[in-house]
C-alpha cells in the first residue's frame, strides 16, 4: 500500500474531508494529489499530519519501504574514515531499495560524497549536476530532502535560477516562527548561501528578502550559527567593518576556522 492510499484509508476511517485531513499543514490541492500518488509528501509534513490526528506514523509507513533512518550517519562515518569501500557497500544497499523521493535523496547524497567530497573535486560532475537540478525542480514541494539537496548544491545554479528558487521557498514558508527546527535551519542556511552568491555577483538589490527572513528566525541553539551568519552578511552589505570584525572574532573564538576562511571580507 502506498502512503497516499494509506492516508486516504485513514481519512475515510476518521470521517474527515480532504481539507480537514490536510489541517492547514499542506494545501488541499496538494493533499489530494498525494492521495492519488501524483505527488510525494515530505516526511516532515507527513509526521505533522499524522500527529495532528493522533496517529502513530509507524502504523502507516512500512520500515522496509525506506532506507535505514541512520543512513546519513553511516555515510558520514565512512566518509570521515575515508572508507570508499564502505561507501560503495552503502550504495549497493541503496540501489536495491525501491526508487522513491527519499531513497533518491540518499543516492544523490552518496554520489556527492563519492564523486566530490571524498576525492576533494573542485567541480561537481556534469551528469550529477543535472541529476541534482532535476531532483530539486521535480520535488518542488520543498520538504526537508529537497531543501537539504538544494542547500548543499547552490553553487551549480546561475543567480537568476537561485533567485527564482529561493523566492519559491520563502513563499512556501513565509513565517519562520511556524517551522520545525530542522526546516528553519535549512531555510535559514539557504538564505545565507544565497546572500553569499549575491555578494559574489555584486547584486545587493536582491538581499532584502533573505536578510529580513533571517532576522525573523527564532533564537534556537540549533540555528544560532545561521543567525550569526545572517548578521555577518548584513554587516558586509552595509560595509560595517567594525561589526564584521566583531562577528569574525566570535566565530574564531568558537573554533570555526574553516568557515572563516570562506567568508567574504571587507
SULMONOR-V597072 format. One record per helix or strand of 3 or more residues. SS is the DSSP state (h for helix, s for strand). FROM is the first residue (numbers start at 1). LEN is the number of residues. If there is no record, write none. Layout:
BEGIN
{{SS,FROM,LEN} {SS,FROM,LEN}}
END
This chain:
BEGIN
{{h,3,12} {h,18,5} {h,28,8} {h,43,10} {h,57,3} {h,63,3} {h,71,10} {h,84,12} {h,101,17} {h,126,13} {h,144,9} {h,154,3} {h,159,14} {h,176,3} {h,181,20} {h,204,3} {h,208,9} {h,221,17} {h,241,13} {h,257,6}}
END
